[in-house]
Amino acid sequence: MELEVRHLRVLCAIAETGSISRAAATLKMSQPALAAQLRRIERLFGGALFERGPEGTSPTPLGVWLLSRSRSVLPAFDELERAAKRYTSDPGAPIRVGCAMTRLATYLAKSLSTLLPDAEITLRTEETTEVLPGLLESGRIELATLDDYPGHELTPPHGTVYQPVAIEPVFVGMSTSHPLTACEEVDLRDLAGEDWAQPALLESGPRAHFWTTCADHGFVPNVAYGVDLSVALDLISEGRCVGLFQATSPAREGIAIRPIMDAPLRFRHLVGWTEQGPIAKHADDLVRTLTKTYWAEAMRAPHYRTWLKRHGPIA
């Protein structure tokens, strides 16, 4: 008998469950069949790999040695299997999605469920968009949502494709008791004396865009709070500061979201994918579906819908 990857999985399952019967259930095998396979593996290695006792099975010194090596090589085989599926037409091929911290992540999840209902999809958001291009280029994810800012446009790394979905204005949020809530659109200059809340891990692109735009409007912003969203929402609703919001943001209790006059702050939604991955053959349909979803959701945001009726989408 020659050693196969499945044999290593058997050993790991026995060690992890502590029982041949439980390992058999995990591997969807009968207990006699698994026990017979273990005996064959033990003959191959020339000694017992597990000791049986009243509390279950435990590895022998030879078993400990073999398990440590099995656990180090099995992830590589798992990655090979995942990578191979990315080059097939298997409709259930796994798709790993990395997302920027924008609402496009939600819209992408909806679009994927419509377009690829049988695909195995895992989705996670990243606190910083800056890691996503590297994850795409290295093949650790197959799909991503990204955002970039005027003067800080992203260039897709080798082997990846980026496609714009929409350009979205950035609005300002303030307490509902703030005097500027009486304005349909707020002049950025009128916010010169305000304290601002921003994410503590704000990236270079949005940070430079914000500070440069404020400078163009004659002031240096006082970022008094570097906090996460939940804390920022409380501070803003209490009237302690103001903050920037996506135009597609939902209504927040105690917070009035207003457009900024002439939309000087804006960003671009992008979707990116690997050229040789499972998304490539669906890319055109995905971009169309995602774009349609984005604009349908945009029209559900009252402040953005009103702004769009006055100005139309940003070209």
HUGI-V999616 format. One record per helix or strand of 3 or more residues. SS is the DSSP state (alpha for helix, beta for strand). FROM is the first residue (numbers start at 1). LEN is the number of residues. If there is no record, write none. Layout:
SS,FROM,LEN / SS,FROM,LEN
//
This chain:
alpha,5,13 / alpha,20,8 / alpha,31,15 / beta,50,4 / beta,56,4 / alpha,61,25 / beta,95,5 / alpha,104,12 / beta,121,5 / alpha,129,9 / beta,143,7 / beta,160,16 / alpha,179,4 / alpha,188,4 / beta,195,4 / alpha,204,13 / beta,222,5 / alpha,229,9 / beta,242,5 / beta,255,6 / alpha,261,3 / beta,266,9 / alpha,280,19 / alpha,302,10
//
